[in-house]
Amino acid sequence: MKKNIAPMIPDQLYHVYNRGINRTKIFKEYRNYRFFLRKYQKYICPIADTYAYCLLGNHFHFLLRIKSANEIFEFKKIKTEQREHVDLSRLIAMQFGTLFNCYAQAFNKTNDRTGGLFENPFRRIQVEDDIYFMQLIKYLHFNPENHGIVHDFKQFKNSSYYDISTMKKSFIDKKSVLDYFGGLDEFRQFHSIELDEKNIISLLLE
């Protein structure tokens, strides 16, 4: 059994991440990144508030909080009398599965390939500490620099750092993120300090 597949429950924070099967590329062109985020907004934003993300060639990361049970039930149009019989963890996981399947089908069609694209199951770790939360946001944003994709992570466009630091319109819950850091200046200052990966080694995609 793979590690880091904790059940996802309402009102909790999670680091959600996954990669392509056999480390295959899941994003080949700029339009792939945009399409994935559009589908993320369609399938995941109704059930989760997103605080950070980073999309790289063969894997991705999201930091999010699952919404309340009532919000999820309302989105899925589940009647009150049926709700006590619903396995919410399974429902949430299935919503992510819909995202991955939808993207994989489009990606396969465009790239003339067949079969699965993502590792299964996708991985998720519950985040229970504010300091851990802040360090994780930094880890996600430093990812493209750590992988040698760019020399300066601030120039990478497929992460939430760009969205937040430029105040670009985005699906990210910027207010909550900046409240954690104490404001935009403090957010930028926190990211100016070199990342210490030892503090978050358990989050590395191995």
LODOFI-879725 format. One record per residue (C-alpha): x, y, z; chain. Coordinates in steps of 0.2 Angstrom, whole numbers. Layout:
N
SITE:X:Y:Z:A .
...
END
This chain:
206
SITE:0:0:0:A .
SITE:6:17:-4:A .
SITE:10:30:10:A .
SITE:1:46:11:A .
SITE:-17:42:6:A .
SITE:-26:48:22:A .
SITE:-45:49:20:A .
SITE:-51:66:16:A .
SITE:-64:74:28:A .
SITE:-73:90:28:A .
SITE:-65:106:36:A .
SITE:-48:99:36:A .
SITE:-32:105:27:A .
SITE:-22:94:15:A .
SITE:-7:93:4:A .
SITE:-13:84:-12:A .
SITE:0:79:-24:A .
SITE:3:66:-38:A .
SITE:13:63:-53:A .
SITE:12:54:-70:A .
SITE:14:35:-71:A .
SITE:33:30:-72:A .
SITE:36:49:-70:A .
SITE:29:52:-87:A .
SITE:25:70:-92:A .
SITE:8:76:-88:A .
SITE:10:94:-94:A .
SITE:19:96:-111:A .
SITE:12:113:-117:A .
SITE:6:129:-109:A .
SITE:-11:125:-114:A .
SITE:-10:108:-104:A .
SITE:-7:118:-88:A .
SITE:-22:130:-92:A .
SITE:-34:116:-96:A .
SITE:-29:107:-80:A .
SITE:-33:122:-69:A .
SITE:-49:125:-78:A .
SITE:-55:108:-74:A .
SITE:-48:109:-56:A .
SITE:-59:125:-54:A .
SITE:-74:115:-61:A .
SITE:-72:99:-50:A .
SITE:-62:104:-35:A .
SITE:-66:122:-31:A .
SITE:-84:119:-27:A .
SITE:-78:106:-13:A .
SITE:-62:114:-7:A .
SITE:-54:131:-4:A .
SITE:-36:132:-12:A .
SITE:-22:141:-4:A .
SITE:-7:136:-15:A .
SITE:-2:126:-30:A .
SITE:12:121:-41:A .
SITE:11:112:-58:A .
SITE:27:105:-65:A .
SITE:31:94:-80:A .
SITE:27:77:-72:A .
SITE:19:81:-55:A .
SITE:8:94:-46:A .
SITE:5:100:-28:A .
SITE:-10:108:-20:A .
SITE:-13:115:-3:A .
SITE:-32:115:1:A .
SITE:-45:114:14:A .
SITE:-60:103:11:A .
SITE:-76:113:13:A .
SITE:-90:109:26:A .
SITE:-101:93:24:A .
SITE:-116:104:20:A .
SITE:-107:114:6:A .
SITE:-102:98:-2:A .
SITE:-119:90:0:A .
SITE:-127:106:-8:A .
SITE:-115:106:-22:A .
SITE:-118:87:-26:A .
SITE:-137:90:-24:A .
SITE:-139:77:-11:A .
SITE:-155:77:-2:A .
SITE:-156:79:17:A .
SITE:-163:62:21:A .
SITE:-150:54:11:A .
SITE:-135:63:18:A .
SITE:-132:51:33:A .
SITE:-129:37:22:A .
SITE:-116:45:11:A .
SITE:-97:41:13:A .
SITE:-90:59:12:A .
SITE:-72:53:11:A .
SITE:-76:42:-4:A .
SITE:-86:56:-12:A .
SITE:-72:68:-10:A .
SITE:-59:56:-17:A .
SITE:-71:53:-32:A .
SITE:-72:71:-36:A .
SITE:-53:71:-38:A .
SITE:-54:55:-48:A .
SITE:-66:64:-60:A .
SITE:-54:78:-62:A .
SITE:-39:66:-66:A .
SITE:-50:56:-78:A .
SITE:-56:71:-87:A .
SITE:-39:78:-89:A .
SITE:-31:61:-94:A .
SITE:-44:58:-108:A .
SITE:-41:75:-116:A .
SITE:-22:73:-114:A .
SITE:-22:56:-121:A .
SITE:-32:61:-136:A .
SITE:-21:76:-140:A .
SITE:-5:65:-138:A .
SITE:-11:50:-147:A .
SITE:-9:39:-131:A .
SITE:-19:26:-121:A .
SITE:-20:20:-103:A .
SITE:-18:29:-87:A .
SITE:-9:45:-85:A .
SITE:-8:48:-66:A .
SITE:-2:36:-52:A .
SITE:-17:29:-42:A .
SITE:-21:33:-28:A .
SITE:-17:51:-28:A .
SITE:-7:56:-12:A .
SITE:-13:67:2:A .
SITE:-6:72:19:A .
SITE:-17:81:32:A .
SITE:-9:98:38:A .
SITE:-12:102:56:A .
SITE:0:115:61:A .
SITE:1:134:56:A .
SITE:20:134:54:A .
SITE:19:118:44:A .
SITE:6:126:33:A .
SITE:17:141:30:A .
SITE:33:131:26:A .
SITE:23:120:14:A .
SITE:17:135:4:A .
SITE:35:140:2:A .
SITE:40:122:-2:A .
SITE:27:122:-16:A .
SITE:33:139:-23:A .
SITE:51:134:-22:A .
SITE:48:118:-32:A .
SITE:52:124:-49:A .
SITE:68:131:-44:A .
SITE:73:115:-34:A .
SITE:69:105:-49:A .
SITE:80:116:-60:A .
SITE:66:122:-71:A .
SITE:69:140:-68:A .
SITE:84:149:-59:A .
SITE:71:160:-49:A .
SITE:55:152:-43:A .
SITE:47:170:-43:A .
SITE:48:169:-62:A .
SITE:38:153:-64:A .
SITE:20:156:-70:A .
SITE:12:139:-66:A .
SITE:12:142:-47:A .
SITE:1:152:-35:A .
SITE:16:163:-30:A .
SITE:14:172:-46:A .
SITE:-5:174:-43:A .
SITE:-3:180:-25:A .
SITE:12:191:-26:A .
SITE:5:200:-42:A .
SITE:-13:201:-35:A .
SITE:-18:193:-51:A .
SITE:-36:187:-52:A .
SITE:-36:169:-46:A .
SITE:-46:155:-38:A .
SITE:-33:155:-24:A .
SITE:-40:161:-7:A .
SITE:-27:175:-6:A .
SITE:-35:184:9:A .
SITE:-33:168:20:A .
SITE:-15:165:14:A .
SITE:-10:183:17:A .
SITE:-18:183:34:A .
SITE:-7:169:39:A .
SITE:8:178:34:A .
SITE:3:195:40:A .
SITE:1:204:23:A .
SITE:9:204:6:A .
SITE:26:211:11:A .
SITE:27:198:25:A .
SITE:23:185:12:A .
SITE:36:191:0:A .
SITE:49:192:14:A .
SITE:45:174:20:A .
SITE:49:168:3:A .
SITE:66:178:2:A .
SITE:73:166:15:A .
SITE:81:150:9:A .
SITE:70:135:10:A .
SITE:75:122:23:A .
SITE:69:106:15:A .
SITE:73:96:31:A .
SITE:58:103:40:A .
SITE:47:96:27:A .
SITE:56:81:20:A .
SITE:40:70:22:A .
SITE:32:80:9:A .
SITE:44:77:-5:A .
SITE:38:67:-19:A .
SITE:49:51:-19:A .
END
